[in-house]
Amino acid sequence: MAGRKPQNRENSQEGIVLHFDENLGIGILRLRDGQRVRFTHRQIVGQGFKILFEGERVRWTGDRVIPLRPRDGEESETETTA
């Protein structure tokens, strides 16, 4: 699924990571509306080894988790949209 674009931003919500088990590659996040969502490492947008940290801000598109922290050599989403 490389190159697949996330769904429309209008349907996405910000949330925070409650838990991510890097050994199992599964996690739980809480959306702003209080809903809890389970996800797997395959749903995390990015390349290479994917890991999220407790308390990290993310965007949930309904099928993808987009980290809102900058990666090495990249600008954060807030910097590119500001």
Backbone as a ProteinNet text record, in pm:
[ID]
protein_1_A
[PRIMARY]
MAGRKPQNRENSQEGIVLHFDENLGIGILRLRDGQRVRFTHRQIVGQGFKILFEGERVRWTGDRVIPLRPRDGEESETETTA
[TERTIARY]
79.7	0	84.6	207.4	294.3	236.4	243.7	194.8	46.7	-23.1	-164.8	-179.8	-267.5	-287.2	-393.6	-377.3	-478.7	-610.5	-718.4	-849	-853.9	-960.5	-984.1	-964.9	-896.8	-871.4	-1000.2	-1106.4	-1233.3	-1288	-1254.8	-1302.4	-1204.8	-1091.6	-990.7	-1008.5	-950.4	-954.1	-816.1	-784.6	-661.5	-686.9	-580.4	-588.9	-452.7	-446.7	-318.9	-305	-181.5	-151.3	-161.4	-246.5	-257.1	-155.9	-132.2	-40.9	4	131	179.6	282.2	256.8	348.8	433	557.8	642.3	676.4	672.2	698.8	584.1	461.5	344.8	301	340.9	303.6	158.1	101.6	-36.9	-46.5	-150	-166.2	-310.5	-329.5	-460.3	-440.9	-531.3	-528.1	-665.2	-666.5	-791.6	-810.9	-925.4	-957.6	-1012.9	-1018.7	-1068.7	-1210.5	-1292.3	-1430.6	-1440.1	-1325.2	-1321.4	-1320.7	-1347.4	-1349.2	-1208.5	-1201	-1073.8	-1067.5	-949.8	-931.1	-808.4	-823.7	-709.2	-648.4	-515.7	-447.2	-325.9	-275.1	-153.9	-43.6	77.5	192.2	174	97.9	76.2	-8	-81.1	-165.8	-92.8	30	108.1	173.2	148.5	206.7	354	441	583.8	660.1	790.5	876.4	965.7	1013.9	1104.9	1032.4	1108.4	1053.2	960.1	835.7	735.7	705.7	715.9	688.1	621.2	529.9	465.3	484.9	480.7	505.5	379.9	364.6	250.9	243.9	126.1	107.5	135	184.8	216.8	89.5	91.2	-22.2	-20.4	-138.2	-152.4	-282.1	-294.1	-419	-469.2	-596.8	-660.1	-750.7	-732.9	-810.4	-921.8	-936.6	-1034.8	-969.4	-850.4	-775.1	-624.6	-580.6	-437.2	-410.1	-290.8	-243.8	-129.2	-144.1	-41.5	22	149.5	216.7	226.3	204.8	212.9	346.4	442.2	577.5	663	758.5	846.3	940	968.4	1067.6	1198.9	1308.5	1439.1	1434.2	1470	1476.8	1342.8	1234.2	1101.6	1044.6	953.6	882.8	760.8	714.6	592.5	473.4	362.1	241.1	195.9	211.3	168.2	256.4	384.4	473.4	443.9	402.1	377.5	242.1	147.9	15.7	-1	95.1	85	118.6
-118.4	0	125.7	114.7	231.8	334.1	460	567.1	596.6	517	542.6	668.6	758.8	884.6	869.1	940.3	935.9	993.1	959.1	1011	1161.5	1221.9	1364.5	1414.3	1527.5	1584.8	1622.9	1651.7	1688.3	1573.3	1451.3	1333.3	1287.6	1355.7	1312.1	1385.2	1325.1	1383.8	1374.2	1472	1463.1	1380.6	1320.8	1242.6	1226.7	1148.6	1119.9	969.1	924.3	782.9	750.2	654.6	608.6	499.3	414.6	302.1	252.7	213.1	146.6	42.7	-82.3	-191.8	-216.7	-172.9	-185.6	-330.7	-419.9	-561.6	-627.1	-590.4	-646.5	-560.6	-434	-344.3	-301.2	-295.3	-251.4	-140.8	-59.6	49	95.3	191.1	251.4	402	473.9	619	669.4	788.8	852.3	975.8	982.3	1096.2	1209.7	1329.5	1445.5	1426.1	1347.6	1326	1219	1166.2	1067.4	923.5	901.9	765.9	706.2	577.6	505	419.7	417.7	347.3	257.2	131.1	40.5	52.1	36.8	43.3	-47.8	-77.1	-157.2	-73.8	-123.2	-51.8	-28.3	-114.2	-98.5	23.8	74	190.6	322.3	315.3	436.2	483.1	608	665.1	693.3	648.2	670.6	555.6	570.4	467.3	410.4	290	226.8	176.3	163.9	115.3	221	184.5	280.8	258	363.8	357.2	488	478.1	595.7	591.2	707	717	762.5	714.7	752.6	905.5	961.6	1105.8	1178.7	1108.1	1171.1	1211.2	1329	1377.5	1313.6	1270.2	1207.5	1255.1	1226.9	1249.8	1113.2	1083.4	957.3	986.8	914.9	940.5	838.7	747.4	641	508.8	515.5	392.9	413.9	533.5	564.3	651	633.6	716.1	801.4	931.9	1023.7	1093.6	1064.8	1133.1	1282.7	1366.2	1510.7	1567	1479.8	1525.8	1525.9	1616.7	1615	1495.3	1439.8	1333.6	1397	1325.7	1379.4	1437.6	1564.9	1628.5	1671.6	1657	1695.9	1804.2	1884.1	1982.4	1916.7	1967.7	1914.2	1956.9	1888.5	1920.8	2063.2	2108.1	2243.4	2348	2316.8	2411.8	2423.6	2316.4	2320.6	2379.2	2379.5	2434.1	2573.8	2620.9	2754	2863.3
0	0	0	-40.6	-46.1	-140.9	-101.4	-185.5	-166.3	-84.4	-59.9	23.6	-19.4	51.2	158.4	271.9	376.1	325.3	394.3	358.7	377.1	330.2	339.1	481.5	497.4	628.7	700.2	624.6	687.2	770.8	736.7	808.8	916.6	929.9	1026	1158.7	1261.9	1395.6	1458.1	1539	1616.4	1741.1	1790.7	1912.8	1975.1	2081.1	2145.8	2162.9	2160.9	2178.9	2327.7	2359.9	2498.4	2526.9	2426.5	2444	2307.4	2296.9	2176.6	2217.9	2183.9	2214	2089.7	2093.5	1974.7	1942.1	2039.7	2012.8	1936.5	1970.6	1902.8	1783.9	1784	1675.6	1680.3	1801.3	1815.9	1919.6	1906.5	2000.9	2011.3	2102.8	2125.7	2130.3	2064.8	2074.8	2116.9	2174.8	2215.2	2130	2061.8	1977.8	2062.3	2003.9	2077.3	2129.9	2056.9	2100.8	2209.7	2255.3	2362.6	2314.8	2187.1	2131.6	2136.4	2170	2168.9	2042.2	1980.8	1854.2	1865.3	1826	1817.7	1678.6	1670.3	1541.2	1543.3	1424	1411.7	1346.7	1352.9	1295.7	1146.3	1079.4	935.1	902.4	1000.1	978.9	1005.1	1056.4	1084.4	955.4	920.9	799.5	824.8	734.9	747.3	685.2	684.2	627.3	735.8	711.2	805.3	929.1	1037.5	1163.9	1220.4	1248.3	1294.4	1440.6	1518.2	1660.8	1702.1	1796.1	1853.2	2004	2065.9	2208.7	2282.4	2404.6	2486.9	2497.6	2474.6	2481.8	2351.1	2251.4	2123	2048.9	1988.5	1910.5	1772	1726.8	1596.2	1530.6	1401.6	1329.2	1283.2	1309.3	1269.2	1151.4	1040.3	919.3	900	991.4	976.1	942	880.5	852.8	862.6	892.3	903.9	1025.6	1083.8	1194.7	1141.2	1148.9	1100.3	1219.7	1249.1	1359.7	1330	1431	1413	1459.5	1484.6	1519.7	1393.8	1385.5	1268.1	1272.2	1156.8	1145.7	1102.9	1112.6	1075.1	934.7	922.3	791.5	735.3	812.5	765.1	855.5	798.6	878.4	938.2	1052.2	1109	1028.2	1043.3	968	997.7	1122.4	1157.5	1091.7	1072.4	1005.6	858	794.1	650.7	617.8	715.1	690.2	745.8	821.4	884.1	785.5
[MASK]
++++++++++++++++++++++++++++++++++++++++++++++++++++++++++++++++++++++++++++++++++

